Amino acid sequence: MPRKLLLPILLVGLLGALAWVPLRQAGWRVAASGDGEADAIPSQSDEASVPPAPQLRPVALRPASALSPLRRGFEESPDLFAYSRELIARAAAGDADAMWLLSLVQDYCAGFAADPAGYAQDTRVIAKLGLSGGAAMLSARERVQRRCARFVPLDGFSLPMIVNQRTQAARAGSLAAEAALLAMERPLDAGDEYRRDLVQRVLDSGDPFAFVAIAPAMGSVGSGHSETLGDVSGSELSEIAWRLASCRLGMDCSPAGSMMTNYCVNGGICSQDETQDFSTFARDAGVPRQGEDNVEEMVGTLLSHTGVEG
């Protein structure tokens, strides 16, 4: 298919693949989750007095901080069941980051854990179809199957479980969990002042996990709300810009990283070149040529606030 025809299709797919939805795929079948809710806390702010939107200001450059060993474990551990045991122990001791990472494991493994046998069967079927980009899809699915192999349906990974896990993490102090709840339309506080402050805190943090977590809220769903979400919001390209910024802040955007894996396994958006990282793939498949400079400018704007050179 010509690239000009692929672009509008893939742009939508790229964004939809990682935006949380209350469904997880197990192969071509969809495992439905519950529809549990996390109550929003009403804002106590004065709606009539709206402070200005977060302003991006130049600061001294600093290198992006390396991810902690605990965070690296999410991307690097070959056995996410064993890794989750460590997270559970740390979470029980009040570690907010462990609580957040545990929600990422639940999310990453949900499609497999819902029906391991069915997942494996679907992988075999896909292997026989000879799909375009099929090699990347098979690699991604097999990677999930290996890393999540010891999880089972009784683990109960579902939307309500993940929302609850992230709510606990956010209330314990995880900024990434707070950002994820906003993107899932379940913020800790429903007020505009809270949203504005949260965006500012994510920008100030330079935390790649928080940048990825808040990205879906910065897409087209945020259109018309730049006064609360900031200048880099409200379009499909702005969401991609937040994800690209996370790559430069230290997020694992490699071909085998969780971002590329989730796009391929959950969204069916797979690169035909298995060596492509997210930055290359997004620009190749999701950003029209006319929008490349715009995206680069948005990424630079985001990074200028964190102090990391773009």
Secondary structure, 3 states (H helix, E strand, C coil): CCHHHHHHHHHHHHHHHHCCCCEEEECCEEEECCCCCCCCECCCCCCCCCCCCCCCCCCCCCCCCCCCHHHHHHHHCCCHHHHHHHHHHHHHCCCHHHHHHHHHHHHHHHHHHHCHHHHHHHHHHHHHHCCCCHHHHHHHHHHHHHHCCCCCHHHCCCHHHHHHHHHHHHHHCCHHHHHHHHHCCCCCECCHHHHHHHHHHHHHHCCHHHHHHHHHHHCHHHCCCHHHHCCCCCCHHHHHHHHHHHHHCCCCCCCCCHHHHHHHHHHCCCCCCCCCCHHHHHHHHHCCHHHHHHHHHHHHHHHHHHCCCC
